[in-house]
């Protein structure tokens, strides 16, 4: 997981109704691949990319300008979170 990607974290909404975003660079592995998955709302969508990272990513964030549709923690054998599997739209 040594690729650098831009993580846009939603921080709120300003007085004009625009979404405020804080952008930072994180490490991970970004793979371009199409896969049919269920979004956090239960809707079936086609993901265009997969990100594997050790950073917490939530639905509503962006990665390199792509919207996050699901983020699922993956545990190691000792029960601790090893990485997050993040699907992008």
Buried (B, 14 or more C-beta within 10 A) or exposed (E): EEEEBEBBBBEEEEEEEEEEBEEEEBEBEBEEEEEEBEBEEEEEBEBBBBBBBEBBBEBBBBBEEBBBBBBEEEEEEEEEEEBBBBBBB
